[in-house]
């Protein structure tokens, strides 16, 4: 199972649920007990607590992340493939960007069905459909190239997205439906500290260095990695220059698919 630190989760999910219409099919007002599987730092857990009168519980295998999540709700340490929960214990079981990081997502969906008495929901991105628009001319094309190489090297299906529907149907869930929710992450003036840090990571090459092992697990060679890293440094320096002028803007659109099925 892939692991992430709290800083990464905060940066990728910041502002995701400012618009919450995509959760309307979960009947949050009518829930009594909700389980957030793979809750991480509790970004979705917090939203569930805000939107529902239910008792919300988060579960994650990473106890360091749970230290953050327990600020929002009670938490359990546990594996999504073997949940430490009784059958039918919750009337809604939900996960966000979890199945794409599991080597056997089918097994986890079956677990979700076991512990839910009513609904199961997975909110999963398709990382192959991510779009980037930037005032730096080459950034969008370079982002597509880097993402493609990453997908070739990663061991799990990070493009799962809408295809989570098939996993739900295989698990015996009924009335399965999927809607798309686009999460936009923007960098624009005035620049905050996370934006400044993201651009510095491009300019130094550190942003690509963190994914080096995954990138080299695919067909990308070490020489190809070095060339890609150098191109990112050039783009990063241009972004820094534009920031200094107050003209840099970047929008990353990540499509999430909200799949819901009934037990």
Residue pairs with C-beta under 8 A, 6 or more apart in sequence:
1 61
1 79
1 80
1 101
1 102
1 103
2 101
2 155
2 156
3 62
4 40
4 65
5 64
6 40
6 41
6 64
6 65
6 68
9 40
9 41
9 43
9 65
10 41
10 43
11 194
11 198
12 97
12 185
13 40
13 43
13 44
13 96
13 97
14 185
14 194
15 183
15 185
16 43
16 183
16 256
17 23
17 43
17 44
17 47
20 47
20 51
21 181
22 123
22 179
22 181
22 256
22 258
23 47
23 51
23 258
25 177
25 179
25 258
25 260
26 92
26 94
26 119
26 121
26 260
27 119
28 34
28 48
28 51
28 52
28 54
28 92
29 51
29 52
29 53
31 52
31 53
31 54
31 91
31 92
32 54
32 55
32 91
33 54
33 55
33 56
33 57
33 89
33 90
33 91
33 92
34 48
34 52
34 54
34 55
34 56
34 57
34 90
34 91
34 92
34 93
34 94
35 56
35 57
35 58
35 59
35 83
35 85
35 89
35 90
35 92
35 93
35 94
35 115
35 116
36 42
36 44
36 45
36 48
36 56
36 57
36 58
36 59
36 73
36 94
36 95
36 96
37 59
37 60
37 80
37 83
37 93
37 94
37 95
37 98
37 108
37 112
38 59
38 60
38 61
38 80
38 95
38 96
38 97
38 98
38 101
39 45
39 58
39 59
39 60
39 65
39 66
39 69
39 75
40 60
40 62
40 65
40 68
40 69
41 65
41 68
41 69
42 58
42 68
42 69
42 70
42 71
42 72
42 73
42 75
43 96
44 94
44 96
44 123
45 56
45 58
45 69
45 72
45 73
46 72
46 73
48 54
48 56
48 73
48 94
49 56
49 72
49 73
54 91
54 92
55 74
56 72
56 73
56 74
57 73
57 74
57 75
57 76
57 90
58 66
58 69
58 70
58 72
58 73
58 74
58 75
58 76
59 75
59 76
59 77
59 78
59 80
59 83
59 84
59 85
60 66
60 69
60 75
60 77
60 78
61 77
61 78
61 79
61 80
63 77
66 75
66 77
69 75
76 84
76 85
77 84
78 84
78 85
80 95
80 98
80 102
80 108
80 111
81 102
81 104
81 107
81 108
81 111
82 111
83 111
83 112
83 114
83 115
85 115
86 115
87 114
87 115
88 115
88 116
88 117
89 115
89 117
90 115
90 116
90 117
91 116
91 117
91 118
91 119
92 116
92 118
92 119
92 120
92 121
93 112
93 115
93 116
93 119
93 120
93 121
94 120
94 121
94 122
94 123
95 108
95 112
95 121
95 122
95 123
96 123
96 124
97 123
97 124
97 125
97 256
98 108
98 122
98 124
99 105
99 108
99 109
99 122
99 124
99 160
99 164
99 167
100 124
100 125
100 127
100 156
100 157
100 158
100 159
100 160
101 156
101 158
102 108
102 156
103 155
103 156
105 157
105 160
105 164
105 167
106 167
106 170
106 171
109 120
109 122
109 164
109 167
109 168
109 170
109 171
109 173
110 171
112 120
112 122
112 171
113 120
113 171
113 172
113 173
113 263
116 263
117 263
118 262
118 263
119 260
119 261
119 262
119 263
120 168
120 171
120 173
120 260
120 261
120 262
120 263
121 258
121 259
121 260
121 261
122 164
122 167
122 168
122 258
122 259
123 181
123 256
123 257
123 258
123 259
124 160
124 161
124 164
124 256
124 257
124 259
125 158
125 160
125 161
125 183
125 254
125 255
125 256
125 257
126 159
126 160
126 161
126 162
126 255
126 257
127 147
127 151
127 158
127 159
127 254
128 147
128 148
128 151
128 158
128 159
128 161
129 159
129 161
129 255
130 143
130 147
130 252
130 253
130 254
130 255
131 140
131 252
131 253
132 139
132 140
132 143
132 144
132 250
132 251
132 252
132 253
133 140
133 250
133 251
134 140
134 143
134 239
134 248
134 249
134 250
134 251
135 242
135 247
135 248
135 249
135 250
136 235
136 238
136 239
136 242
136 248
136 250
138 231
138 234
138 235
139 235
139 239
139 250
142 228
142 231
142 232
142 235
143 252
145 228
146 208
146 215
146 228
146 232
149 215
149 218
149 220
149 224
149 228
150 158
150 211
150 214
150 215
150 218
151 158
151 159
151 218
152 218
152 219
152 220
153 214
153 215
153 216
153 217
153 218
153 220
154 214
154 217
155 217
157 163
161 255
161 256
161 257
162 178
162 180
162 257
162 259
164 178
164 257
164 259
165 176
165 178
165 259
168 176
168 259
168 261
169 176
169 261
171 261
173 261
173 262
173 263
174 261
174 262
174 263
175 261
175 262
176 259
176 260
176 261
177 259
177 260
177 261
178 257
178 258
178 259
178 260
179 257
179 258
180 255
180 256
180 257
180 258
181 255
181 256
181 257
181 258
182 253
182 254
182 255
182 256
183 253
183 254
183 255
183 256
184 251
184 252
184 253
184 254
185 251
185 252
185 254
186 249
186 250
186 251
186 252
187 195
187 198
187 199
187 248
187 249
187 250
187 251
188 248
188 249
188 250
189 246
189 247
189 248
189 249
191 243
191 248
196 243
198 207
199 236
199 239
199 240
199 243
199 248
200 206
200 236
200 240
201 207
201 236
202 232
202 233
202 235
202 236
202 239
203 233
203 236
203 237
203 239
203 240
204 233
204 236
205 229
205 230
205 232
205 233
205 236
207 232
207 236
208 215
208 225
208 228
208 229
208 232
209 229
212 225
215 225
215 228
216 222
216 225
220 228
239 248
239 250
242 248
